[in-house]
Amino acid sequence: MAYFTQDFLDFFTELADNNHKDWFDEHRKRYKTSVKEPFEAFVDKLIDRVQEEDPSVMMTAKEAIFRINRDIRFSKDKTPYKTQMSAIISAGGKKNKSYPGLYVEVKPSGVGYYGGAYVLEKEEIHRVRTAIAQDPEGFAELLAQPDFADTFGTLQGDKHKRLPAEFKEVGEIQPLIFNKSFYYNADIPASHILNDDLVDVIMEHFRKARPVQEWLIEALYP
């Protein structure tokens, strides 16, 4: 089934030009009926589908969805609202940005699909690097699998300029060991947002990323 109507997209297009509380308050009922409630139903269905393949994921849509209000305390951009809806589906929960899960962002320009380990502590980075160093060839083969490589390219993330001595030799053949985070993403065309295949398309991405996701989980939580 299709979860979203054209007004879902129109709401965010208009919000981008009227990003202030007065406009939002005037359109709050519209936000509830055209944006919030449809997105909750969409995320509920997506959680159900993910749970079929990963029973460790135990959460509700409300626990997965991020607020539309922006945190502007430390930002130069003081616009109060996000111009997209987003959610994270993960066994680690919404607040755990190191546990490899599925993050989805829906906006007028399309759907962003993200996965992997985004914010890692020092010891967590060390665990992933250790796993890479133990089998760099196997790690490279995993990322080169056509399902993953053709859809996501490779792992992304900011890098350290230097490595601990124990990883320097591996760093000469596998530059991803320099990473401070290990994530992947793909853009799903906006044409899918109003269609009834959106959940299916996202689940196709989930399956293609699953081997890499499982490798990261095992590396972080051995």
C-alpha positions, 0 to 999 in steps of 0.5 A: 500500500501507499503510505504517503500522499502528495500533501506529504511532499507539499508540506515539506516543500512549503515548510522549507520556505516558511520555516518558523513557528507561526506557519507550523502552528497554522498547519499543525493539523495538516502536519498530523494528518498528512505527515506524522500519522502516515509516517508512523504507519510507514515505520510500523510496517517497516519495523514489522518487515525488519523484525521478520529478518532480524528478531533482535529488533524490538521497538515501536514506531514512536521509539524509532522516529526522530522529532521534526524539531531541530536542536538549534542550541549549537547551530548557526542555522536557527530554523526550528524544523527539519524538512524531512521525516526520519527514523532509525530501526536498530536493535540498539535503539534510536539513541545508540548511533554506533549499533549498526541499524537502518536509518531512513529519511523521507523528503521531497527530493527522495529517500535516503537509506543509511546503515552501519556504525556512525558514531563510535567510541575509541574502543569501538573503533579499535574493535572494528579495526581489529576485525579488519586486521584479522582478515583484510582479504575477507573484509575486502571480498565482503565489500566487493559483493555485487549486491552491496557494491552496486547499491552502496559503493563502499563504506564511508566515514571520516578518517584518522590521519594516523594509525596505531602501530599495530594496524599500520601494515594493514593500512597499506592494503586496506585504507578503510582501517583509517576510518573513524566511522563505518557507514553506507548509504544509497538514494532511493528516487522520489518516484517511490515515495507515493507508490505502494512499493516503497517498503519493498524497495527499502527492504531490498536495500536492507537485504543487500546490506545485511552481510556487511551489517552483520559483520559490523555487529560481530566486530563491535559486539564479539 
